[in-house]
Amino acid sequence: MKSLALRWFKFNVVGGLGVVIQMGCLALLYKGLHLNYLVATALAVEAAVLHNFAWHERFTWKDRKHASARDRWMRLLRFHAGNGVVSIAGNVALMGLLVGRLHVHYLLANGISIATCSFINFGIGEWFVFRR
């Protein structure tokens, strides 16, 4: 249980950095480039997903490394199939509800979306992506 709590802490450290990446990309794409907020959200989430995978490999789940490049590619594929799908679908759906229907500010709505998806993503990371 202690190691799971430490891993949860590390997951949130990496996730915090990912939030900065995602929010920055979202603001740039939505306000700077005037993309639709849902398209901007999906692209910003993808940037954060790639960032988070790299750091989870090197920090959060560094004790579960695999030897080959093929193993790393398979892990990245699982990360996108799990965390990527949950993050992109969850963020886009919640942004559609919060921004599109409830008129919440897009950055606040994005923060709520990220926090909501993070619990599911930790479980996916622990028991699917970075499994032993």
C-alpha positions in Angstrom: 0.0 0.0 0.0 2.9 2.4 0.8 4.4 1.9 -2.7 1.0 2.6 -4.3 0.7 5.8 -2.4 4.2 6.9 -3.5 3.3 6.0 -7.1 0.1 8.1 -6.8 2.2 11.0 -5.6 4.7 10.6 -8.5 1.7 10.3 -10.9 0.4 13.6 -9.7 3.8 15.3 -9.9 4.0 14.3 -13.6 0.3 15.1 -14.1 0.9 18.6 -12.6 3.5 19.2 -15.3 1.1 17.8 -17.9 -1.5 20.2 -16.7 0.8 23.1 -17.5 1.5 21.7 -21.0 -2.2 21.0 -21.6 -3.4 24.4 -20.4 -0.7 26.3 -22.3 -1.4 24.4 -25.5 -5.2 24.9 -25.1 -4.8 28.7 -24.6 -2.4 28.9 -27.6 -4.7 26.9 -29.8 -8.0 28.4 -28.7 -7.2 32.0 -28.0 -4.0 32.3 -30.1 -4.9 30.3 -33.2 -8.7 30.6 -32.8 -9.4 26.8 -33.2 -12.7 25.5 -32.0 -12.4 24.8 -28.3 -13.2 21.1 -28.6 -10.5 20.6 -31.4 -8.1 22.7 -29.3 -8.9 20.5 -26.3 -8.2 17.3 -28.1 -4.9 18.5 -29.5 -3.8 19.9 -26.1 -4.7 16.7 -24.4 -2.6 14.7 -26.9 0.4 17.0 -26.2 0.0 16.3 -22.5 -0.5 12.6 -23.0 2.8 12.3 -24.9 4.6 14.4 -22.3 3.1 12.4 -19.4 4.1 9.0 -21.0 7.7 10.1 -21.3 7.9 11.1 -17.6 5.8 8.2 -16.3 8.4 5.9 -18.1 11.3 7.7 -16.4 9.8 8.6 -13.1 6.5 7.2 -12.0 6.9 3.6 -13.1 10.7 3.5 -13.6 10.9 0.3 -11.7 8.8 -1.5 -14.5 11.1 -0.8 -17.5 11.3 -3.3 -20.3 14.4 -4.2 -22.2 13.5 -3.7 -25.8 12.4 -0.8 -28.0 9.5 -3.0 -29.0 8.4 -3.2 -25.4 8.4 0.6 -25.1 6.4 1.0 -28.3 3.8 -1.5 -27.0 3.6 0.4 -23.7 3.1 3.7 -25.6 0.4 2.0 -27.6 -1.3 0.8 -24.4 -0.9 4.3 -22.9 -2.8 5.8 -25.9 -5.4 3.0 -25.9 -6.0 3.6 -22.2 -5.0 7.0 -20.8 -5.1 8.7 -24.2 -8.7 7.5 -25.0 -9.9 8.4 -21.5 -8.2 11.7 -21.5 -9.2 12.8 -24.9 -12.8 11.5 -24.8 -13.3 12.6 -21.2 -11.9 16.0 -21.7 -13.8 16.7 -24.9 -17.1 15.4 -23.4 -16.7 17.4 -20.2 -15.6 20.5 -22.0 -18.6 20.2 -24.3 -20.8 20.1 -21.2 -19.1 22.7 -19.1 -18.2 25.2 -21.7 -20.8 24.5 -24.4 -23.8 24.1 -22.2 -23.0 25.5 -18.8 -20.8 28.4 -20.0 -17.9 27.7 -17.6 -14.7 29.5 -18.5 -12.7 27.2 -20.8 -9.6 27.0 -18.5 -11.6 26.3 -15.4 -13.6 23.7 -17.3 -10.3 22.1 -18.5 -9.0 21.9 -15.0 -12.2 20.1 -13.8 -11.9 17.7 -16.8 -8.3 16.9 -16.1 -9.0 16.2 -12.4 -11.9 14.0 -13.2 -10.0 11.9 -15.7 -6.9 11.6 -13.5 -8.4 9.0 -11.1 -9.3 6.7 -14.0 -5.9 7.3 -15.7 -3.9 6.3 -12.6 -5.7 2.9 -12.4 -5.2 2.4 -16.2 -1.5 3.2 -15.8 -1.0 1.0 -12.8 -2.9 -2.1 -13.9 -2.8 -1.9 -17.7 -0.1 0.3 -19.2 2.8 -0.3 -16.8 1.7 -3.6 -15.5 4.3 -6.1 -14.3 
